[in-house]
Amino acid sequence: MSKYSEMQTNLSDPKCLLAALAQMGFEQVESHAEPQPLYDWHGAARPETAHIIIRRKHTGLSASNDIGFLKDGGNYRAIISQYDEGQKFDAGWMSKLKQGYAEVRTVAQARLKGYRLLSKETIDGTVKLRFAAR
């Protein structure tokens, strides 16, 4: 049984987190009002629970555990097994998720203020967004 690690994040908006995961190719993601159990690679329920879950069959790894995000106060905690962290869901993956989340959140906030996205350009790994007033 693989041990789960928990990592505090600054991700707080569930819609933006789901959109960022979708941008990374995770379109089969569950979102729950109440935390649900995570399952290991055998299909057995773990004591860990999460509000947002990528089920093991949708992680892209053959012997994966569920990946979860538990709302903890204002932000989510990422819950990832040590096995999955070593295979794919490491600090680099988390960094890409945080970047995608920041982009989605920036666009959403700009739209609320009446701006529209004109262009998105990636230069040396940095995303540049251009907005215009409506």
C-alpha positions as CSV (number, residue, x, y, z in Angstrom):
1,M,0.0,0.0,0.0
2,S,1.4,3.3,-1.1
3,K,1.6,6.1,1.4
4,Y,-0.2,9.4,0.5
5,S,1.5,12.7,0.8
6,E,-0.4,15.9,1.4
7,M,0.7,19.3,0.0
8,Q,-0.9,22.6,1.0
9,T,-1.6,24.8,-2.1
10,N,-2.8,28.3,-2.7
11,L,-5.5,27.0,-5.0
12,S,-8.9,28.1,-3.7
13,D,-11.4,28.3,-6.5
14,P,-12.9,24.9,-7.5
15,K,-14.0,26.1,-10.9
16,C,-10.6,27.4,-11.7
17,L,-8.9,24.2,-10.4
18,L,-11.2,22.0,-12.5
19,A,-10.5,24.2,-15.6
20,A,-6.7,24.0,-15.0
21,L,-6.9,20.2,-14.7
22,A,-8.9,20.1,-17.9
23,Q,-6.3,22.2,-19.7
24,M,-3.7,19.5,-18.6
25,G,-5.8,16.8,-20.2
26,F,-7.8,15.6,-17.2
27,E,-11.4,15.9,-18.4
28,Q,-12.8,13.1,-16.2
29,V,-12.5,14.8,-12.8
30,E,-15.0,14.5,-10.0
31,S,-16.2,17.4,-7.9
32,H,-18.1,16.8,-4.6
33,A,-19.6,19.1,-2.0
34,E,-18.6,16.5,0.7
35,P,-15.2,14.8,0.6
36,Q,-15.3,11.3,-0.9
37,P,-12.9,8.4,-0.3
38,L,-9.8,7.9,-2.5
39,Y,-9.0,4.5,-3.8
40,D,-5.7,2.7,-4.1
41,W,-4.5,0.8,-7.2
42,H,-6.2,-2.4,-6.0
43,G,-9.5,-0.5,-5.8
44,A,-9.7,-0.5,-2.0
45,A,-10.9,2.6,-0.2
46,R,-8.3,4.6,1.6
47,P,-8.9,6.7,4.8
48,E,-8.0,9.8,2.8
49,T,-10.9,11.8,1.3
50,A,-11.1,14.7,-1.2
51,H,-13.5,17.1,-2.8
52,I,-11.9,17.0,-6.2
53,I,-10.7,13.7,-7.5
54,I,-8.9,12.3,-10.5
55,R,-9.8,8.6,-10.3
56,R,-7.0,6.2,-10.9
57,K,-8.3,5.0,-14.2
58,H,-8.1,8.6,-15.5
59,T,-4.5,9.4,-14.3
60,G,-2.8,8.0,-17.4
61,L,-0.8,5.5,-15.2
62,S,-1.5,1.8,-15.3
63,A,-1.0,1.1,-11.6
64,S,-2.1,4.4,-10.1
65,N,-4.0,5.5,-7.0
66,D,-6.6,8.3,-7.0
67,I,-5.3,11.9,-6.9
68,G,-7.3,14.2,-4.7
69,F,-7.7,17.8,-3.6
70,L,-9.3,18.4,-0.2
71,K,-10.7,21.8,0.7
72,D,-8.9,22.8,3.9
73,G,-10.0,26.2,5.1
74,G,-9.7,28.5,2.2
75,N,-7.4,26.4,0.0
76,Y,-7.0,22.9,-1.3
77,R,-4.5,20.3,-0.1
78,A,-3.2,18.0,-2.9
79,I,-3.3,14.4,-1.8
80,I,-1.0,12.2,-3.9
81,S,0.5,8.8,-3.3
82,Q,4.2,8.5,-3.1
83,Y,4.1,6.1,-6.0
84,D,2.2,8.5,-8.3
85,E,4.4,11.4,-7.2
86,G,7.4,9.4,-8.3
87,Q,5.8,8.4,-11.6
88,K,4.1,11.6,-12.9
89,F,2.5,13.8,-10.2
90,D,5.7,15.4,-8.9
91,A,6.6,19.0,-8.1
92,G,7.0,19.8,-11.8
93,W,3.4,18.6,-12.4
94,M,2.2,20.6,-9.5
95,S,4.0,23.7,-10.8
96,K,2.3,23.3,-14.2
97,L,-1.1,22.9,-12.4
98,K,-0.5,26.1,-10.4
99,Q,0.5,28.0,-13.5
100,G,-2.6,26.8,-15.4
101,Y,-4.8,27.7,-12.4
102,A,-3.3,31.2,-12.2
103,E,-4.0,31.7,-15.9
104,V,-7.6,30.5,-15.7
105,R,-8.2,32.6,-12.6
106,T,-6.6,35.7,-14.2
107,V,-8.8,35.4,-17.3
108,A,-12.0,34.8,-15.1
109,Q,-11.2,37.9,-12.9
110,A,-10.5,40.0,-16.0
111,R,-13.9,39.0,-17.5
112,L,-15.7,40.0,-14.3
113,K,-14.1,43.4,-14.6
114,G,-15.3,43.8,-18.2
115,Y,-12.1,42.8,-20.1
116,R,-11.8,40.3,-22.9
117,L,-8.8,38.1,-23.7
118,L,-7.1,39.3,-26.9
119,S,-4.2,36.9,-27.0
120,K,-2.2,34.3,-25.2
121,E,1.5,33.8,-25.9
122,T,4.1,31.6,-24.3
123,I,7.6,32.9,-24.3
124,D,10.4,30.9,-22.6
125,G,7.8,29.0,-20.6
126,T,6.1,32.2,-19.4
127,V,2.5,32.8,-20.4
128,K,1.7,36.4,-21.6
129,L,-2.0,37.3,-21.6
130,R,-3.2,40.5,-23.4
131,F,-6.6,41.9,-22.5
132,A,-8.8,44.7,-23.9
133,A,-11.8,46.6,-22.5
134,R,-15.1,45.5,-23.9
